[in-house]
Amino acid sequence: MEAEALFRRQCNSAIQEDGSADAQHLINLIVNTYRSHNHHARELEDQAQALLAENNTLRELLASTSHTANEWQQLFDVVLSNLPLGLSVFDAEQKLSTCNTRFRQLFGFDENDAVPGTSMQSLIARIAGKERSAEGGRSKTTTADGNYLRHREWLMENGSIIQSVVTVLPDGSSISIHADITKERKAADRIAYLAHHDPLTGLPNRISFHERIDAALAARKPDEQIALVHLNLDRFKSVNNTLGLSAGDKILRQVAERINMSAGPGNIVARLGSDEFAILQCGRQQPWNVTALAEQIRRELSEPFFRGDKAVELSVSMGIAICPQDATDTDILLKHAGVALAQAKLGGRKGERFFTAEMEAQIEARHRLEADLRKAIENEEFELYYQPLYDLRQQRICGFEALVRWNHPKRGRVPPMEFIPLAEEVGLIVDIGRWVLRRACLDASKWPDDVKVAVNVSAIQFTSSDLTDDVLSALTEAKLSPARLEIEITESVLMENLDESLPILHSLKQQGIRVAMDDFGTGYSSLSHLSSFPFDKIKIDKSFVAGIVDNKEAFAIMRAIILMGDALGMRVTVEGVETAEQLALLKQEACDEIQGYHISQPRPVSEVPCMLSGVHIQKSARVG
């Protein structure tokens, strides 16, 4: 700004003495050129045109020997010395008339290399000698207002990129502006790279992958097949929740490296999203080649990933679509691979599925079910059924487990196993779970004070909602004592969200709410979880009950779990009790509670009074 102010004062002084109209033009030229720090080609052309517009003034200024001309020459020298762009002027014989310091700096010239009278050809030869010989420069010529504009980029040995815009005047003389555009070009290249690559893994992104599929399909020979594999890591969210996003990103980079290594150089690997990848495989022997590739990827990703001393084990689900039998269009091929992936996940994960026409129909039906489920939440089409918890010591119902049912207006009763997994997958379980909590507490408020209600909580409710507020809000609305509410969580909730779940569970316990571990024994780390949180109750999964009458080992396991629960001060509830023989053995082992069809199947809330009065309770359950 000080230099600009100096130029203005000098020019204004010169105008007052000279009074020339051209002088004002030159002031504007000086200031505008000095302000310019953006060296894009269009702006360089504008600056070149601005100089061209004043070329008569410049030539007169250089040739004049008058006192006023000397003053202008002095001013012009100041401009040249401080201009942030390189400037060079050549006469009609292609001899250098003048240049500034920045011009010499850009091309590495000393004062003796670029002096007035030096030929343009010799200067270009010296510049060419400093270029990267393998790459060379790029040039083009355009016309504007009867003058020639030459554009040239010099790729220098030191890594810099110099852009020149040369305005050739009608008499053969020329004015050139030169700028270092290295930073701008690198930034543009970086933007172009990021537009087509995933910044975390360096793999092609979804846009680039789509373009490469387009190209592969266009170049496909009649006898060639193209396989598209859509991969998704199973339950990767738990890694981010447990280890943090930074560790998750490092593992994703390792995953990308393993997938890339498995795919080999002949295939294209891309990252489509958070934990989603894709592979494009061309060849003739399909589906054998892609089957072998899927098996190789599964083996590679089954090896533990290490974060410090902590080992992380992952599995992957894959959907595969093959051109031409499944599709010959890019979007449809991607869609069908995604449909196959969805089926792989529904089938229990850890595997791959090839697309079939039946899959698409199933996915469409699933989408319709999801739309209906959203409407069901708005219209409160749900209903709670209650299954009794039977206290063996007191020989009475001590509580009920709330089980949600969906009464579809057209389909009728939709089984929970059909819509609960879908609700969890699409995030609707949070709204459904909030409704269940509220409805269960309101129903329980009408029961005797010594009868509790148990509500299952999904893992999604721990990570996608404020569970503590939801529970307290439901209790407050129903005016229900916290001691009468029992929250049931499965081992999977703890395994996937341990760091997030434990603070919430402690908060619930501090409010007087009871917490039970549901389906105990179905996970691999039950004992460690029991020691990490003081549960009020453990519910033994029904799979342990089936063989206790005839199988001594099954009975011994059941006995050990009951004894362990007692030693830890936790009540033990056995689920899935269906026979009098099972009941008799459990009473003998001093089990606290049982639940199952031998007592009662789940029933509507309207039948709770009858169950409490014993109408629906099997006689054998009351035998002392």
VENPEHU-V465583 format. One record per residue. OMEGA is omega in degrees with one decimal (999 if undefined). Layout:
omega->OMEGA
omega->OMEGA
This chain:
omega->178.6
omega->179.8
omega->179.2
omega->179.0
omega->178.1
omega->179.4
omega->-179.1
omega->-179.3
omega->-179.3
omega->-178.9
omega->178.7
omega->177.9
omega->179.8
omega->-179.9
omega->-179.6
omega->180.0
omega->-172.2
omega->179.6
omega->-177.4
omega->175.5
omega->179.5
omega->179.9
omega->178.6
omega->176.9
omega->-178.3
omega->175.3
omega->179.8
omega->179.1
omega->-178.8
omega->-176.0
omega->-177.9
omega->179.4
omega->-179.7
omega->-179.6
omega->-170.3
omega->175.2
omega->180.0
omega->-170.0
omega->175.6
omega->-172.5
omega->-177.5
omega->-178.5
omega->175.9
omega->177.7
omega->179.3
omega->-179.7
omega->178.2
omega->178.2
omega->178.2
omega->177.2
omega->179.4
omega->-178.9
omega->-179.4
omega->-171.8
omega->178.8
omega->178.7
omega->-178.8
omega->-178.6
omega->178.5
omega->-179.2
omega->-178.7
omega->-175.6
omega->-173.4
omega->176.4
omega->-178.4
omega->178.7
omega->178.7
omega->178.6
omega->178.9
omega->177.6
omega->178.4
omega->178.6
omega->177.8
omega->178.7
omega->-179.6
omega->177.7
omega->177.3
omega->178.9
omega->-178.0
omega->-176.4
omega->-174.5
omega->-179.1
omega->-179.4
omega->177.7
omega->173.5
omega->-179.7
omega->176.0
omega->-179.0
omega->-179.9
omega->179.4
omega->-175.5
omega->178.9
omega->177.6
omega->175.0
omega->-178.7
omega->176.0
omega->178.6
omega->175.0
omega->180.0
omega->-177.7
omega->-178.1
omega->176.6
omega->-179.9
omega->-179.8
omega->-176.6
omega->-175.1
omega->175.3
omega->178.8
omega->168.0
omega->-174.0
omega->-179.0
omega->-179.9
omega->-175.2
omega->178.4
omega->178.1
omega->-178.5
omega->178.0
omega->-177.2
omega->177.3
omega->-177.5
omega->-179.3
omega->178.0
omega->178.5
omega->179.4
omega->178.2
omega->178.2
omega->-179.0
omega->179.0
omega->179.0
omega->179.3
omega->171.4
omega->-173.2
omega->-176.4
omega->-173.5
omega->-178.3
omega->-179.4
omega->177.9
omega->-178.1
omega->174.6
omega->-178.2
omega->175.7
omega->177.9
omega->178.2
omega->177.5
omega->177.8
omega->179.6
omega->179.1
omega->173.2
omega->178.3
omega->179.0
omega->-179.5
omega->173.4
omega->179.3
omega->178.8
omega->-170.3
omega->-179.0
omega->-178.7
omega->176.9
omega->-179.3
omega->177.5
omega->-178.4
omega->178.0
omega->179.7
omega->172.0
omega->-174.9
omega->175.4
omega->179.6
omega->-176.8
omega->-178.0
omega->-178.7
omega->178.1
omega->175.6
omega->-175.9
omega->175.1
omega->-176.1
omega->172.8
omega->-175.3
omega->-178.0
omega->173.5
omega->-178.3
omega->-176.5
omega->-178.0
omega->179.8
omega->-178.8
omega->177.4
omega->177.8
omega->179.0
omega->178.2
omega->178.7
omega->177.7
omega->178.8
omega->179.1
omega->-178.5
omega->178.3
omega->-176.1
omega->-178.1
omega->175.7
omega->-175.7
omega->-177.4
omega->-173.3
omega->-176.3
omega->179.4
omega->171.6
omega->179.1
omega->-175.7
omega->-178.8
omega->-179.6
omega->-179.5
omega->178.4
omega->-179.9
omega->-178.4
omega->174.2
omega->176.6
omega->-177.9
omega->-179.4
omega->179.4
omega->179.9
omega->-177.7
omega->-175.6
omega->175.2
omega->-176.0
omega->-178.0
omega->-176.8
omega->176.3
omega->178.9
omega->179.6
omega->176.6
omega->-179.0
omega->176.6
omega->-175.8
omega->175.7
omega->178.6
omega->-178.3
omega->174.4
omega->-179.3
omega->-179.3
omega->-179.5
omega->178.1
omega->177.7
omega->-178.5
omega->-176.2
omega->-173.3
omega->-177.2
omega->-175.8
omega->-179.3
omega->178.0
omega->178.2
omega->178.5
omega->179.1
omega->178.6
omega->177.9
omega->176.8
omega->177.1
omega->177.2
omega->179.9
omega->179.1
omega->-179.4
omega->178.4
omega->179.7
omega->179.0
omega->179.5
omega->-177.4
omega->-179.7
omega->-173.6
omega->-175.7
omega->-177.0
omega->-179.1
omega->178.7
omega->179.8
omega->171.4
omega->-175.3
omega->-176.4
omega->-174.7
omega->179.3
omega->179.7
omega->178.4
omega->177.8
omega->178.5
omega->174.2
omega->-176.7
omega->179.2
omega->179.8
omega->-176.5
omega->-172.7
omega->176.5
omega->13.4
omega->-174.2
omega->-178.3
omega->-177.4
omega->175.3
omega->177.5
omega->178.1
omega->179.7
omega->179.8
omega->178.9
omega->179.0
omega->-179.4
omega->178.7
omega->-177.7
omega->-176.3
omega->178.1
omega->176.1
omega->-175.5
omega->171.5
omega->-175.4
omega->173.0
omega->-171.1
omega->177.5
omega->-175.4
omega->177.9
omega->177.9
omega->179.4
omega->-178.5
omega->170.1
omega->-174.7
omega->172.3
omega->-176.0
omega->172.4
omega->-173.4
omega->172.6
omega->-174.5
omega->173.9
omega->14.5
omega->-171.2
omega->-178.3
omega->179.5
omega->174.1
omega->177.9
omega->-175.0
omega->-176.8
omega->-179.3
omega->178.4
omega->176.7
omega->-179.8
omega->-177.7
omega->174.6
omega->176.8
omega->177.4
omega->179.1
omega->177.0
omega->179.0
omega->178.2
omega->177.7
omega->179.2
omega->178.2
omega->-178.7
omega->176.8
omega->178.2
omega->176.7
omega->179.5
omega->177.5
omega->177.6
omega->172.0
omega->-177.8
omega->170.0
omega->-179.4
omega->179.6
omega->179.7
omega->-177.6
omega->178.1
omega->179.1
omega->179.8
omega->177.3
omega->176.7
omega->179.2
omega->177.5
omega->177.4
omega->178.6
omega->178.3
omega->178.4
omega->177.9
omega->-179.1
omega->177.3
omega->176.6
omega->-179.4
omega->177.9
omega->179.5
omega->-174.5
omega->-179.7
omega->180.0
omega->-176.7
omega->179.0
omega->178.0
omega->169.4
omega->-175.3
omega->175.1
omega->-174.0
omega->167.2
omega->-171.4
omega->179.5
omega->-175.5
omega->-179.4
omega->-178.4
omega->179.5
omega->178.2
omega->174.2
omega->-179.1
omega->179.7
omega->179.0
omega->172.1
omega->179.6
omega->-178.6
omega->-173.6
omega->176.1
omega->179.9
omega->177.5
omega->-178.0
omega->-176.3
omega->-179.8
omega->-177.1
omega->-175.8
omega->-177.2
omega->177.6
omega->-177.7
omega->179.3
omega->-178.7
omega->179.2
omega->-175.3
omega->179.9
omega->177.0
omega->178.1
omega->179.2
omega->178.2
omega->-176.7
omega->-175.8
omega->175.0
omega->-179.0
omega->-177.7
omega->179.3
omega->179.0
omega->178.8
omega->179.6
omega->177.6
omega->178.2
omega->-179.6
omega->178.6
omega->-177.6
omega->-177.1
omega->-179.2
omega->179.5
omega->177.7
omega->178.2
omega->-176.9
omega->-179.6
omega->179.6
omega->-179.0
omega->174.2
omega->-174.9
omega->-178.5
omega->177.8
omega->-177.2
omega->176.8
omega->-179.2
omega->-178.0
omega->176.2
omega->178.8
omega->-180.0
omega->176.1
omega->-179.3
omega->179.7
omega->178.1
omega->-173.8
omega->-173.2
omega->179.6
omega->175.0
omega->-172.5
omega->-178.9
omega->178.5
omega->178.7
omega->-179.0
omega->-178.0
omega->177.9
omega->178.7
omega->179.5
omega->-178.8
omega->-179.4
omega->-178.0
omega->-175.5
omega->-178.0
omega->177.7
omega->178.3
omega->-178.5
omega->-178.9
omega->178.6
omega->179.4
omega->178.5
omega->179.4
omega->176.3
omega->178.0
omega->177.9
omega->-178.7
omega->177.3
omega->-178.7
omega->-177.3
omega->-176.2
omega->-172.0
omega->-172.8
omega->-175.7
omega->179.7
omega->-173.6
omega->-173.4
omega->177.5
omega->179.3
omega->179.3
omega->177.6
omega->178.7
omega->179.1
omega->-179.8
omega->179.6
omega->177.1
omega->179.4
omega->-179.1
omega->-179.4
omega->-178.5
omega->-179.4
omega->172.4
omega->-178.4
omega->177.0
omega->-178.3
omega->177.3
omega->-179.1
omega->177.4
omega->-176.9
omega->-175.2
omega->-175.4
omega->-175.4
omega->180.0
omega->179.1
omega->177.5
omega->-179.5
omega->-178.1
omega->-179.5
omega->-178.4
omega->177.9
omega->174.2
omega->-175.0
omega->167.6
omega->178.5
omega->-176.5
omega->-176.8
omega->-175.8
omega->178.8
omega->179.6
omega->-171.3
omega->-169.4
omega->-172.9
omega->-171.9
omega->-179.2
omega->-174.3
omega->-174.9
omega->-177.3
omega->-179.3
omega->178.1
omega->178.9
omega->179.7
omega->178.1
omega->179.1
omega->179.9
omega->-178.1
omega->-179.0
omega->179.1
omega->179.0
omega->179.5
omega->178.3
omega->179.3
omega->179.8
omega->-179.8
omega->179.5
omega->-178.9
omega->172.9
omega->-179.0
omega->174.7
omega->178.5
omega->180.0
omega->172.0
omega->178.1
omega->-174.0
omega->-177.5
omega->177.3
omega->179.6
omega->177.0
omega->179.5
omega->-178.2
omega->179.8
omega->-178.7
omega->175.7
omega->179.8
omega->-178.3
omega->177.6
omega->173.1
omega->-176.4
omega->-174.4
omega->172.1
omega->178.7
omega->-180.0
omega->-176.6
omega->177.0
omega->175.1
omega->178.1
omega->170.1
omega->177.5
omega->-177.0
omega->-179.9
omega->-177.9
omega->-179.6
omega->-177.9
omega->179.1
omega->178.2
omega->177.8
omega->179.2
omega->179.1
omega->179.1
omega->174.6
omega->-176.3
omega->-175.4
omega->-176.5
omega->178.2
omega->-179.4
omega->-177.7
omega->-179.1
omega->-177.6
omega->179.7
omega->-177.8
omega->999
